[in-house]
Amino acid sequence: MKCKKCGSKAVVNMRQHKLALCKEDYLEWVPEQAERFIKKYRMFSHADKILVAVSGGKDSLSLWEILVRLGYQADGLYIGLGIDGGFGYSSESHRLAARFAEERGLTLHIVDVEAEYGESIPVISEISQRGRGKPCAVCGLTKRHVMNRIARDRGYDVLATGHNLDDEAAVLFGNTLRWSGEFLRRQGPVLAEMPGMARKVKPLCRFYEREMTAYALLRGIEYIYEECPFAEGSTSIYYKEVLNKLENNRPGAKLTFYLSFLEARERGLFTEAGEVRQELHPCTNCGQPTTAPGLCSFCRMIDKVHGEIEIP
Amino acid sequence: MKCKKCGSKAVVNMRQHKLALCKEDYLEWVPEQAERFIKKYRMFSHADKILVAVSGGKDSLSLWEILVRLGYQADGLYIGLGIDGGFGYSSESHRLAARFAEERGLTLHIVDVEAEYGESIPVISEISQRGRGKPCAVCGLTKRHVMNRIARDRGYDVLATGHNLDDEAAVLFGNTLRWSGEFLRRQGPVLAEMPGMARKVKPLCRFYEREMTAYALLRGIEYIYEECPFAEGSTSIYYKEVLNKLENNRPGAKLTFYLSFLEARERGLFTEAGEVRQELHPCTNCGQPTTAPGLCSFCRMIDKVHGEIEIP
């Protein structure tokens, strides 16, 4: 297999794009494509201050690397969740995120959930009894809250996450199985903006997971290989398997599924007649928008866990 | 496992409904459910004349049996496709459909494609070069044409087909992967009526394929076990496998996928702003509605195959 650009030996073969590339051309191709997606979906400009949510995994570290490479003003945010799983998941991912920033002279904000909110994610999950024995719902709620807070408090215009195509297609697949109009209308590379909140964007949403793995490896980015120990057996991993079955049979199926969805949404396919938009109010404690009157879900959860603790 | 109704030994266990039944209660339950779906989706009444498209397989023969059992005026239509596959697929299915009708004193219309249009389906497919080496597209086009023609010429109000949940969910899955608004709006238990055409209905659309197999077996209906020899490797069979993977993991997933789709469609989820409805004209030869001016697709195909042959 030869590189389509220079004819030398290819190291990456993307059947879904009918494209094989050598290392050098692949490492150029990925940022070029990312730039194209950033412009196509009007994610941000060079004037915007961007906060990248960094988990220590291949996607978020590569995203940060790519944005800096493309000349964007991108800082990182690492959230310490206090998850061990027998191999120090959180401490190892913290170490890798911090080293990545240090080696490149980048700014990394660090928020440790236990230090700021009194308990780690697994403990908050246990006390609050949300999410049927798994801390994933609590973790998602907490990360969203912290990302919004830091973006707002530190004056970032944009919050960027490393969701790749496999992530997005799996979420879309779940929303489709339930035909949730609300979720179908909302999903996309750019989340509809809300007053007082940073715009949320997903610059990697059109890259296959294996494309990002190849990028991180070829670029020499050191990342945490392990998945979060709580991810095992999750619905989203299961949906990814189903979609991979489709993809193996028809290279490009996953991308077509996601892109034709975006086009259909653009055409207005999911505009429901008589749709009622939920009104948002600022949470009386943290000020972030919420549909409920009074406290938002996050503040109610923390209130339940430690009534006496002051919520930053 | 005990029958939920009478406590005797159950022979059918439907995890998707959390329901196990004995033979007698199952044979009552299926027609009761069918009656419920016929009413819920306003398919037809006892005053309507119904034409059942009968292939000789378990679904269509069971459908016919159920409609007659429920007291509806239902005649059959068998279309001879001229497919052999090394085991006499068409002749065997013809024999079984004819015997079913004869044993019960029912009216069965028979249309033999080769006798009426000059060539069998595989030959028409070869000559007309439609469908990339597979006769499935030609076969579908021909069956639709013949069903519409017989229903119209013989004064039937309704055309009923034996599509089960697995069939419908597979079609829906395919339409979803491409996010075709037009197809998503159109798919359902009752096809939108067109002037001069019988209403098309699918009374079995909420029964799992294995529920219909169990019904045919327990009722002692003799049907053709073999699939059409051309079905092997088809996209729809592949989609059924994917959906079965989902179903095995979560009993009821297939039904939820289909029913929540129907609900979303009812709510108006797929009402596209600026949707353009294609106008229909009667075909200048056969009179059936078509989007093209002049001949419909079927008549154009037959014209190509045998210009000199008169099209009935």
Interface residues (C-beta under 8 A of the other chain):
Chain A: T176 L177 R178 W179 G181 L184 Y238 V242 K245 L246 N249 A253 T256 F257 S260 F261 E263 A264 R267 G268 L269 F270 T271 E272 A273 G274
Chain B: T176 L177 R178 W179 G181 L184 Y238 V242 K245 L246 N249 A253 T256 F257 S260 F261 E263 A264 R267 G268 L269 F270 T271 E272 A273 G274
